[in-house]
């Protein structure tokens, strides 16, 4: 049995949880808190980071390594696309959200509003960073809206890794109520479609001890 080491509010861990479900690949789930390293976990995990997947004796570190390995070893139900052109587009958009969105939006909002209080500093949230994150989000929400005018899903006609990445990143922001959904009706419709997928149910059930999500976080009709 595969073992996935993850943290519920880690967007990259969420991508892999959605991905494994969509690929019909079973796994055991082990929660790891990034700022409280488990010694046994650290022994075999070189970078001591998440997500990490132990698959039949093979250790896969990081979302990219996991996806690329599983796509090669489990070719059925590909989530990258069939043609090289489709795969290139999926990877391009995935990179936008896993690199640019995460660094400009996710780190500024999720870290400041939630993670920071659990780390050693235990300092107060930096309101200027939160504002910068919210302001930066508009560009990406406009991009999703633009794509929804042209396509069925972000990278083309089919649900793909690009949608998983964008939704996982946005879902963490949505947990803390920092998405102004009324401003982005097309993005909201796209996100509702993803929230309705069985692979997203466990994501909507995630809870951080002591910090409840916004009231509509788990609702499909919000």
N, C-alpha and C positions, 0 to 999 in steps of 0.2 A: 504493500500500500504506500502511495506517495504521502509525504508529509509536507505541508505548507506552513512555514513560519511567517507570521504577519502581525500587523497592528491594525485594528479596525479603522482608525482615522488616517491611515496612510493611503494616499491615493494610488500609489503604485501597487500596494498589496491588493487594493480593491480591483484593480485592472486584472490581476492574475486570478482572483476569485471568480470574477465574471467570465474570464477567458476559459478557465478549466470547466466551468459549468457548460458553457456554450460548446465546448469540445467533447462533452460527455465523458470527462475524465474525473474519476473519483479520487478523493484525497482526505487525509486526516488534517484537521486544523489545529495549530498550536499558536496561541497568542504570545507575542513577544513585545515587551515595552521597550522602545528604542533607548530610553534614558536609564533603564534598569536592566543591564545585560545579564542574561542567564549564563552561568559559567559553562554548563554543558553545551549550550548553543554556541558559545564563543570558541569552544575547543575545536570544532570542525568548520566553523564559518569564518573564513579568513578576514573579510572586511567587517564582520559583525554587524551587518546591516540587513534590512528587510526590503522586499520579500525574499525568501530563500526557499527553494524546493528541493527535497531529497527524493529523487525518482529512481527507484531500483538501484540504489548504490551510487548514483550520480548526483553530485551536489551542484545545483544551479543557483547562482547568486545574481539577484537583480531581475527586474521585470523583463528586460530585453533578452538576457541569456535564457530565461525560462521560455519565453514565447518562441524564440528562434529554435531552441532545442526541440520543443514539443511539436512545432510545425514540421520539423524534419522527421521526427520519429512517429508522429501520429498525423498522417497527411489527410485523413478524412475530416470533413467539415472545416476546411481552411477558413480562417478569419482574416487573411491578408488579401484574398482575391485570387482569381484563377490565372489571369494573364500577367505578364511582367509589368505592363502599364498599370494595371489595377493595384498590384503589390507596391509599386513605386508611389502611387498616390496615397495609398493607405499609410505607408511608412512616413511620407511627408507630413500628413496631417497629424498623425500620432506624435511625431516629433514636435510639432507646434505646441501641442497641449502638455506633453510631458517635459518639455524643456522651457519654452518661453512662458506659457501660462503658469506653470508651477513656480518659476522663479519670480515672475512679476506679480502674480496674484496669490497663489496658494500659500507660499512661504510668508507673505506679508499678513495674510488674514488668519489662517489656521494656526500658525505658530504663535502669533501675538495674542489671539483670543483664547487659545486652549493650551497648546503645548508648553508655552513659556512658564505657566504657573506651576508646572510639574518638574521643570528642570532645576538645576542647582541654584540658579540666580533667583528664581521665584519672584522676579520683578514684575511690575505692572505692565500691561500692554502699551505699546507705543502707538498712540492714536494716529500719528502722522503716517506710519507705515500701513496701518489699516486703511486710511483714506487713499493712500497711493495704490493699494491693492484693488480697492473698489473702483477707482478711476481707471486703472489699467484693464479691468475686466471688460469694460465697454467694447474695446476693440475686438475682443475674442467673441463676445456675444453677437456683435454685428457681423462677424465673419461667419458664424454658424447660421445666422439669419440669411445671409447672402447665399450660402451653400444650399439651404433649404428651399430657396427659390429655383434652384437649378437641378437638384438631385433628390432622390428618395432618402438617402442617408449621407453622411458626411463625405465619404470617399467614392460614392457611386450608388448603384441600385441596391446593394446588399449591406446589411448590418455588418460592421467590420471592427477591427482593432481600433480604428480611428474613433468610432463612436464610443467604444469602451473606455478609451483613454480620456476623451473629453468629458464623458458623463462621470467617470470616477473622480476626476479633478473637481468638476463642478459640484458633485454631491458633497464633498468635504466642505466646500464654501456654503452650500445650502444648509448643512447641519447647524451652522452658527447663524443662519438667517441673514447672510450678506448678499443674497441675490435678489435684485429688484425685478421679480418676474413680470410684473405689469408692463415694464418697459420693453420686454422682449417676448412678445406673444409667439413668434415662430420658434424661438428657442424653447419656450415652455412646451409647445406641442411636441417637439422632438424629444424633449426630456421625459414627458409623460409616456410616450411610446416606449422609451427605454425602462422607465420605472415599472411598466406593465409586464416586462419580460421576467420569466421565472428566475433567470440568472441574477436578477437585481434584488430579489426578495431579501436575501441575507444582508445585503448592504443597507436596506431600509430598516433592518432590525438592529443595526449597530447602535450601541450606546456607550458614552464615555462616563465613567463613574463621577458623579457630582456635577455633571454638565449635561442637562437634557437638551435635545435638539429643539428647533422651532416646532410649533404645533403641527404644521402641515408637512413636515419632513417625510413622513411615511405615507402620506395620502396620495392616491393616484389622481384624484380630482381636486386640485388646489388652486 
